């Protein structure tokens, strides 16, 4: 087999037209993806109107603890570990 590499082979196989077509397609697909990503926050607002987030029950354990109680719990755990 003899392979010859020349610019004429690219012209004969319509290489420039194929590559230009490919680049145009990729450009438009990437632009469409960017537009969709930019519109997602607006679409979520519309979806939230029809499917609102359900309120969940809060429990005492869900409330944030004060810093003093966290420090006391850590201190007790460390003291118990070292004893």
Backbone bond lengths (Angstrom), bond angles and torsions (degrees), N, CA, C in turn:
res aa  C-N    CA-C-N  psi(-1)  N-CA   C-N-CA  omega(-1)  CA-C   N-CA-C  phi
1 X - - - 1.446 - - 1.516 110.09 -
2 X 1.293 113.53 135.79 1.456 118.76 -179.51 1.522 108.49 -117.70
3 X 1.304 114.61 119.18 1.465 119.96 177.61 1.517 108.75 -103.06
4 X 1.304 115.37 128.03 1.454 119.72 175.97 1.519 107.99 -116.87
5 X 1.291 114.61 127.33 1.453 121.05 -179.24 1.525 108.29 -105.06
6 X 1.337 115.39 117.40 1.457 119.64 176.95 1.521 108.70 -154.77
7 X 1.290 114.89 163.68 1.457 121.02 179.58 1.519 110.09 -68.55
8 X 1.303 117.28 -27.50 1.466 120.94 179.86 1.530 111.11 -62.27
9 X 1.323 117.68 -33.70 1.468 120.32 177.12 1.533 111.22 -63.96
10 X 1.319 116.99 -34.46 1.466 120.79 177.96 1.523 109.84 -67.66
11 X 1.318 116.96 -42.98 1.470 120.65 178.13 1.533 110.88 -65.78
12 X 1.307 117.27 -40.27 1.465 120.89 -178.84 1.526 111.22 -65.91
13 X 1.297 117.46 -36.41 1.465 121.81 -178.70 1.513 113.80 -92.06
14 X 1.330 117.31 10.34 1.474 123.09 -178.87 1.535 111.10 56.41
15 X 1.298 116.45 40.26 1.464 121.68 -176.82 1.508 113.86 -63.32
16 X 1.316 117.62 -40.86 1.467 119.99 -179.49 1.523 111.20 -67.55
17 X 1.312 117.14 -39.18 1.473 120.30 178.90 1.523 110.51 -66.73
18 X 1.316 117.22 -40.94 1.468 121.10 179.60 1.520 110.28 -65.99
19 X 1.317 117.37 -43.82 1.465 119.77 -179.06 1.528 111.28 -68.93
20 X 1.331 118.05 -38.35 1.462 120.62 177.59 1.530 110.41 -65.46
21 X 1.324 117.05 -41.44 1.457 120.77 177.64 1.523 110.51 -62.35
22 X 1.296 117.17 -43.29 1.467 121.37 178.21 1.516 112.16 -61.77
23 X 1.326 116.94 -43.18 1.461 120.10 179.72 1.523 111.67 -65.47
24 X 1.332 117.40 -38.15 1.468 120.88 178.40 1.524 110.30 -65.52
25 X 1.329 116.34 -43.28 1.471 120.06 179.21 1.525 110.20 -62.11
26 X 1.313 117.74 -46.79 1.468 121.36 179.92 1.519 110.18 -61.97
27 X 1.326 118.13 -41.04 1.457 121.02 179.54 1.524 111.10 -60.08
28 X 1.338 117.18 -47.94 1.461 120.12 -177.72 1.527 112.19 -68.63
29 X 1.316 117.86 -35.32 1.469 119.96 177.40 1.529 110.10 -67.18
30 X 1.313 118.56 -43.19 1.464 121.18 177.77 1.529 111.41 -64.57
31 X 1.331 117.30 -37.89 1.460 120.60 176.41 1.527 110.38 -64.53
32 X 1.336 117.29 -41.51 1.464 120.67 178.67 1.518 111.07 -64.50
33 X 1.322 118.07 -41.32 1.468 121.42 177.34 1.521 110.35 -62.55
34 X 1.316 117.81 -41.51 1.469 121.24 178.89 1.523 111.14 -63.23
35 X 1.322 116.85 -40.35 1.468 120.53 179.14 1.519 110.27 -65.70
36 X 1.324 117.31 -43.51 1.466 120.71 179.17 1.524 110.45 -62.30
37 X 1.320 117.80 -43.60 1.464 120.87 179.07 1.522 110.44 -63.22
38 X 1.320 117.81 -38.13 1.466 120.85 179.25 1.526 111.19 -69.12
39 X 1.339 118.06 -29.38 1.464 121.23 -178.29 1.529 114.13 -87.33
40 X 1.313 118.19 -9.78 1.465 120.89 -176.98 1.528 112.64 -57.23
41 X 1.338 121.20 -45.47 1.473 118.58 178.99 1.529 112.66 -59.80
42 X 1.320 117.99 -38.15 1.466 121.16 179.35 1.527 110.61 -69.13
43 X 1.319 116.74 -38.66 1.463 120.48 178.29 1.521 111.24 -66.40
44 X 1.332 117.07 -35.86 1.466 120.15 179.33 1.523 111.56 -67.18
45 X 1.322 117.66 -32.67 1.468 120.47 175.72 1.522 109.71 -63.56
46 X 1.319 116.85 -42.82 1.468 121.05 179.46 1.529 110.32 -66.56
47 X 1.320 117.20 -43.19 1.463 120.51 179.09 1.523 110.44 -63.85
48 X 1.324 117.31 -37.00 1.465 121.47 -178.73 1.531 111.33 -65.64
49 X 1.321 118.51 -25.91 1.463 120.67 176.70 1.520 111.19 -65.52
50 X 1.329 116.40 -39.19 1.462 120.95 -176.95 1.526 112.73 -89.71
51 X 1.292 117.21 -28.38 1.459 122.29 179.60 1.527 109.17 -128.71
52 X 1.343 117.06 75.55 1.470 118.39 -177.63 1.523 111.18 -67.97
53 X 1.316 114.59 155.23 1.448 120.78 178.97 1.519 108.88 -70.97
54 X 1.318 116.15 133.02 1.463 120.29 -178.77 1.523 109.34 -75.55
55 X 1.328 114.63 140.80 1.464 119.20 176.27 1.528 107.54 -77.42
56 X 1.304 117.08 134.81 1.447 119.60 178.97 1.513 109.16 -107.67
57 X 1.308 114.99 153.75 1.452 120.06 179.85 1.515 109.66 -72.18
58 X 1.310 115.53 140.40 1.462 119.58 177.31 1.517 108.56 -101.50
59 X 1.276 115.03 140.83 1.453 121.86 179.26 1.522 108.86 -110.87
60 X 1.313 115.83 164.92 1.462 120.30 -178.93 1.526 110.98 -60.65
61 X 1.334 116.31 -33.19 1.470 119.07 -179.36 1.525 111.82 -72.96
62 X 1.337 117.70 -16.66 1.466 120.87 179.24 1.524 112.58 -79.42
63 X 1.317 116.66 -20.75 1.466 119.41 -178.18 1.525 110.13 -72.49
64 X 1.307 117.19 142.54 1.471 118.88 178.70 1.519 110.85 -65.68
65 X 1.298 114.70 141.52 1.460 119.99 179.54 1.515 109.68 -88.97
66 X 1.311 114.95 156.65 1.458 118.74 178.11 1.523 108.71 -74.40
67 X 1.302 116.01 161.08 1.457 120.99 -179.37 1.522 111.70 -64.19
68 X 1.328 116.69 -34.71 1.461 119.87 -178.59 1.523 111.36 -63.82
69 X 1.323 117.67 -41.39 1.458 119.50 -179.01 1.527 111.14 -70.39
70 X 1.313 117.43 -32.37 1.462 120.46 177.23 1.521 110.14 -67.87
71 X 1.304 116.43 -44.72 1.471 121.03 179.24 1.519 109.68 -62.53
72 X 1.335 117.93 -41.85 1.465 121.61 -179.90 1.527 110.35 -64.12
73 X 1.315 118.02 -40.96 1.463 120.87 179.94 1.518 111.15 -66.39
74 X 1.313 117.56 -41.57 1.473 121.03 178.63 1.521 110.08 -65.69
75 X 1.329 116.70 -43.31 1.461 120.66 180.00 1.522 110.88 -62.45
76 X 1.339 117.09 -42.99 1.466 120.06 179.57 1.530 110.89 -64.59
77 X 1.329 117.62 -39.25 1.451 120.65 179.51 1.529 110.95 -66.56
78 X 1.308 117.71 -41.62 1.464 120.70 178.77 1.529 111.23 -67.48
79 X 1.325 117.21 -39.65 1.473 120.67 179.40 1.515 109.39 -64.95
80 X 1.331 116.69 -42.18 1.460 119.85 -178.83 1.533 111.01 -67.09
81 X 1.332 116.87 -34.53 1.458 121.57 -179.26 1.540 110.19 -68.31
82 X 1.313 117.49 -39.65 1.470 121.87 -176.82 1.510 112.87 -80.75
83 X 1.308 118.48 -13.90 1.468 120.88 -178.00 1.497 112.10 -82.93
